[in-house]
């Protein structure tokens, strides 16, 4: 028969053994991605496995946090250069010391690099003024937009208000149950974890945001 499965397993075993000999020991998962069309193939499938592991890995990451707060983000989000200092400026009993405060980071997207491909880091706006220009202010060509502006996943954030705010602004109304902002929350045992039963695209993050609401978290938008 086809030795593909045995060869793949042997390769993974060798790689993990080699890493262990170098001092790197961690859990791993083997999945197969060579499925074509509806034909049955070796299981588990990679796409199914990634969805199933998403919430599990998020909870593993939560348990490993060693700071007082954590930022929930996606791997393709590029935080602004002053995001950390802006958050730390809110230290104290009114904001960061609150055990049920979630700080929303407004998110934007860059629509295409200069060569028609993905933008390079040097093309991304680095200051508030550059972001304004990228959004089309003062007659400039708009190259930036509100993240996922064609959906309702971020539009609960009041972006019109954010441009002028100097203090955290409360989110007084959720315009959609699909709201899934990037959040800074305290790393406490009382902070909800992800429900690992939700494995669809984005579903575990949406569920987590709603769990925060039901747990009494108050949402404020981080000022510019």
PyMOL commands that set and color helices and strands:
alter all, ss='L'
color gray80, all
select helices_A, chain A and resi 4-21+46-64+83-88+121-123+128-134+137-139+159-162+203-214
alter helices_A, ss='H'
color red, helices_A
select strands_A, chain A and resi 69-72+101-105+108-110+144-146+169-170+182-186+218-221
alter strands_A, ss='S'
color yellow, strands_A
deselect
rebuild
show_as cartoon
